[in-house]
Amino acid sequence: MGRSGAVAAAADDQQEALVRALGPDMVLVGDEVGRYCRDWHGDVTTGAVAVLRPRSTDEVAAAVRACASLGLSIVPQGGNTGLVLGAVPDRPDSQVVLSLERMTAIRRIDADDFSAVVEAGCILSEFKDAVGREGMFFPLALGAQGSCRIGGNVSTNAGGINVLRYGMTRELVLGLEVVLPDGTVFDGLSTLRKDNRGIDLKQLFIGAEGTLGIITAVSVKLMPEPDRVATALVGLNALDDAIVLYRRARRDCCDLLSAFEFMPPLAFVLAREAIPDLAMPMAGDYPAYVLMEISGSGLVDIDDLMERFLGGVMEEGLVADGVIATSKGQARNLWLFREGMNEGQAKRGPHLRTDISVPLSRLADFVRDAEAAVAAALPDCVSVSYGHVGDGNVHLNVLPPAGLSPEQCAAQIYQAKVAINVVLDAYHGSISAEHGIGRLKKPDFDVRLPAVQRQLLTAIKTAIDPTFVMNPGCQLNFVQNS
Ligand SMILES: Cc1cc2nc3c(=O)[nH]c(=O)nc-3n(C[C@H](O)[C@H](O)[C@H](O)COP(=O)(O)OP(=O)(O)OC[C@H]3O[C@@H](n4cnc5c(N)ncnc54)[C@H](O)[C@@H]3O)c2cc1C
């Protein structure tokens, strides 16, 4: 038997053993595995020995034990919307995908306690809707919310558009239930607000991208529903004005700002390439745009606040033009430009996607310097910078010209990344503001990791997952580097 024949026979044995241990309902093999092994953009497709789909915490624990006994490692998967290949296997012969998609229950929503307990596989938008029906609000909001799942959000410490008001996912988590790599269950599903009994263990699993265990349920903070929301799009004469406007908005709007996104003029072109019938919201063209939202509940007159704020900054000339949405439909339309521009970029083919953060006060300088570095290295490429101003978070994406071969395109994407990272390092920024490391950013993370951090991370990994069962190709090659 040749090598590939031997590998196939071993895979058959492992699949049969998984089915025997866990039952046919939990184990997918063959063609059905494919859709779990492709990244969101469709740029990377791999494979896996099997996909395991448990329905309960006990079933997750049984699956973990079965994999350990067969020498298989586990790639946990939520909605598979992560953009850094954390949920896509890289060793198809020795990895299984463990999908949380059948653990979707909302165990409790407690409006008096301002908390909820939800299973890891619940889709974010479905959880937000359920919480909304109780007059409450879960503030995590991102373009992928119709597909990503709570466990994935916690495992990536997701950010999104409301971070400036409510913080990253970490700040919304009260407790976790986690199946550890040996199959034991860490039950930390507390809803206590204050609990200073030593080291807060749940923090280890938030942002760990499935390298330390499988999150099966999460307890989270809820807020009162901000039933008054004002949304405006403004045109600016320069990106620097966005930073000045942001400072003003935080002070003048009583810190009720819930989103403040900057976009280039190209955003409108890209969004309309994805959604052709989107109506243009403004007549003029400006070098930079900001989509801002203020929101609140109770006695605050949000519409009046937005009108007075924009009236003031337009009179001063800080804002060149602006529209305030007068209905939920109009507000949705404005947000479609911000969301549609991502899809528009995807339609143009493979491109560099970055997720960078720099100190807020230096954001405009960074964008200028980094775009200039890309233009100097790759004059035919188009840079698209947009993101969350309030978090100093820029997505500086680079679109190669049409007509390149896949190899030429990959070479240009790599060159663009190198050019941007040189500027980023000079600004002491982060290569991953909110998307995590996964497999995609591992080399860039690795070369920048100081020795002490490496030592600590390796100590934590080997203490919790000594046999490297959990998502071994993700974040760090702990074995090689230990
Ligand atoms: C259009 C679009 C817009 C986006 N916008 C944003 C944004 O604004 N902000 C932002 O932060 N991200 C954004 N993302 C990225 C992505 O949506 C987030 O990272 C999200 O939190 C991933 O959730 P998921 O359920 O899809 O996780 P997956 O992609 O399935 O997994 C992500 C990582 O978490 C691990 N994991 C998943 N579930 C578990 C679990 N239960 N236990 C342990 N490990 C687990 C996986 O192994 C993987 O390493 C966007 C993505 C898209 C496609």
The ligand as an ORCA input file, in Angstrom:
! r2SCAN-3c Opt
* xyz 0 1
  C     -18.129     40.542      7.211
  C     -17.323     40.341      8.478
  C     -17.215     41.388      9.384
  C     -16.468     41.212     10.562
  N     -16.381     42.261     11.426
  C     -15.691     42.093     12.575
  C     -15.585     43.172     13.503
  O     -16.062     44.272     13.284
  N     -14.915     42.941     14.651
  C     -14.341     41.730     14.941
  O     -13.742     41.582     16.012
  N     -14.415     40.700     14.061
  C     -15.063     40.854     12.897
  N     -15.130     39.817     12.020
  C     -14.433     38.544     12.311
  C     -15.317     37.469     12.981
  O     -16.664     37.656     12.683
  C     -15.108     37.460     14.495
  O     -13.768     37.107     14.773
  C     -16.046     36.499     15.242
  O     -15.930     36.742     16.627
  C     -15.768     35.034     14.944
  O     -16.841     34.245     15.451
  P     -17.162     32.810     14.817
  O     -18.247     32.189     15.592
  O     -17.384     32.921     13.362
  O     -15.782     32.063     15.129
  P     -14.963     31.073     14.200
  O     -14.502     31.762     12.975
  O     -15.703     29.818     14.016
  O     -13.696     30.794     15.159
  C     -12.794     31.816     15.485
  C     -11.731     31.247     16.454
  O     -12.318     30.905     17.689
  C     -12.207     29.485     17.937
  N     -13.496     29.066     18.480
  C     -14.719     29.203     17.913
  N     -15.671     28.764     18.759
  C     -15.039     28.331     19.871
  C     -15.469     27.772     21.093
  N     -16.768     27.576     21.355
  N     -14.539     27.437     22.019
  C     -13.214     27.623     21.777
  N     -12.759     28.153     20.627
  C     -13.653     28.513     19.685
  C     -11.848     28.866     16.605
  O     -11.074     27.686     16.765
  C     -11.062     29.986     15.953
  O      -9.733     29.965     16.393
  C     -15.840     39.970     10.823
  C     -15.968     38.921      9.908
  C     -16.683     39.097      8.740
  C     -16.799     37.946      7.804
*
